[in-house]
Structure formats: structure tokens, C-alpha cells
Amino acid sequence: MSRPAPATLERGLALYRTMTRIRAFENAAEEASKGGVAAFGASLAQARVRGPLHLSTGQEAVAAGVCAQLAPADLITSTHRGHGHTLAKGASLARTLAELFGRASGFNGGKGGSMHIADFSVGMLGANGVVAAGIPIAVGAAHALRIRSRPEIVACFFGDGAINRGPFLEGLNWARIHDLRLLFVCEDNRWSATTASEAMTAGEGALARARGIGLDGAAVDGNDVFAVFAAAGELLARVRQGEGPQLLHAITYRVKGHVSVDPAAYRNGEEVSRALEDDPIQAAAARLRELGAGAAQLDAIRGEAEAEVAAALSAAAAAPWPDPLAAYTDVQDSGAGRWLG
């Protein structure tokens, strides 16, 4: 796979900044799900996430590279592992963390939590706790944009496990038939929960299946943020030019367990060690140094990200809990049994 350079050093640093913000957020969220955040300089008793989280640690290059090619008004759908996509699309780090803590200042008033976080103001239509469920939502959004003659693009993130579920074929088929303005992004982290994906997937994978129904795309090293940025840009240009939906198959690695409290003992230690050597943030830093970025400059970016997360932790811990009566809002009215009469 090629190793393209960023268009400018400034762009490269912006991509690096996005990745370091995501990493700092995920590290703090992981600690909070285990009961403490001392690593961020504050042992906050109230800064806790109730329940495990699905972390995107090690996958930051995919979210950063794709979302950097999207316009503010473009839309995305995400997965149960969607913190990185949410932040890369421009959502507030502080409000994202508050949502994980179940606080009223979160995007969804603390009701959505990690797996159902959404921020329509930046075009983030939602994470989803159901594997592959974001695909038909993205297709529906893209079709709605077509009906309204809108110029926006939809980017749909999903994991490699999703390609073995019905919505993958149904969604891609509908998008191709109607030539919707949509970029499918298979974030292939090589693990489907606790099972290696290669043991679950026949054939050549996501891109081959897409091409089988006439939907083209590209494969890319998902740990190389500059390669992801370049490939996403090329595919989105095709979409915007009316060449139909495209698929980006980004091959990365899930360095954490399925959830934040999962030690992932089912994985081979050597495999994980090799993956850690290909850390996307370290790789980006090395490339940026080759392009003229100073070590102090890169250290400052990482420090700013960690300081932002520390401030967000304090704010989220101090934020109010939702009003108990809010439990009865934002829910579907089933008719309160009136249909029985």
C-alpha cells in the first residue's frame, strides 16, 4: 500500500490533533469505566461510566482521515464503537464525555450513553448498539437527501462483522440501484467481538462483495491516516461527481478487548504486540517529523488534547444528573393502552 504525504504540513498536524484527541478521550473513558481517572491528574469519585464501553483505541486514523474530507453539513452514521467518529465529525468532547457519564449536559441528556450517542448539529446521526444497523439508516438518510435535491454526502461507518449481516447487502444494493451520494466505510479491525473475523467471513471480504453488485471502492491501510485521508478524498470526489456510492475498506486493528473491561485473553499476545508496533499515532508522528514538524510541536498537541480531556472530566463530573421526569420525554407514545378499547 502507498504512503502518500498530507497535502500540507498544516493538514497533517490537523489530522494528528484529531487522532490525539480521540486517543486521550478513549483512555480517559476506559479509566472511568473501571472506576477512576487518576491517570489524568484528578481522582474524581463522580467521574465514572456505569458499565463497559466499546473503545476505538488504535483505530483513530480511520475516523480522522475520513471525517477530515467531509463538509460540516455532511452526515455520518456510526457503530457501537463510535466515540472516535463522533469527535472527528466535530462534536464537543466535553458533551460527549458528559453523555457517557449519563449527565443532563450530554447530547442526549444522558439517555443515549456510549452506544447511542448522536449530535445532529454536526451531522452525526448516531452510534448504534446493533451490528450493521447504521447501514440502512445511512442509506435512508442518503435517499432523503436525494429526494430533497440536497448536495450533502453521507458516510456510513461499520465494522467487518457487519458485512456478514443482511443490512450490508440490502443497504449497498439499494444505494447502488438509486446511485445515492454515500461513502461506505468498512472499519476492519479484524475481530468480531471475541472471534477472529477471518474465521467468520468467506471470500475476499467487504470490497469484493461490494464490487459483486457493481459498487466500486478502494482498500487502504487503516493505520496510515494520510493514506486514509487520500483514499477517502478520491472516493468522495467520485460520489460528488455522480459516479454512485463507493466503499472504503480500511484495515486496522482493535488493540483493546471487545469492551473496556475485557482483557481479551482469547487473542495471541504476539499478534497484539505486532499491532502495537503499528500504532497509527506514532506512525503519523514519525511521518510529520520527516516533513519538518518538531518534537516539541507534537508533544504540545498531545498535551493540549490531554488537558482538554482533563477539563472535560471535571466538567462532566460536576454536571447535574437529569431530572427524573425526563425519563418520560423523548420516548414513543404507544397510546397508553388505548388501542385495546
Buried (B, 14 or more C-beta within 10 A) or exposed (E): EEEBBBEEBEBBBBBBBBBBBBBBBBBBBBBBBBEBBEEBEBEBEBBBBEBBBBBBBBBBBBBBBBBBBBEEEBBBBBBBBBBBBBBBBBBBBBBBBBBBBBBBBBBBBBBBBBBBBBBEEBBBBBBBEEBBBBBBBBBBBBBEBBEEEEEBBBBBBBBBBBBBBEBBBBBBBBBBEBBBBBBBBBBBBBBBBEEBBEEBBEEEBBBEBBEEEEBBBBBBBBBBBBBBBBBBBBBBEBBBEEEBBBBBBBBBBBBBBBBBEBEBEEBEEEEBEEBEEBBBBEBBBEBBEEEEBEEEBBEEBBEBBBEBBBBBBBBBBEBEEBEEEEEEEEEEEEEEEEEEE
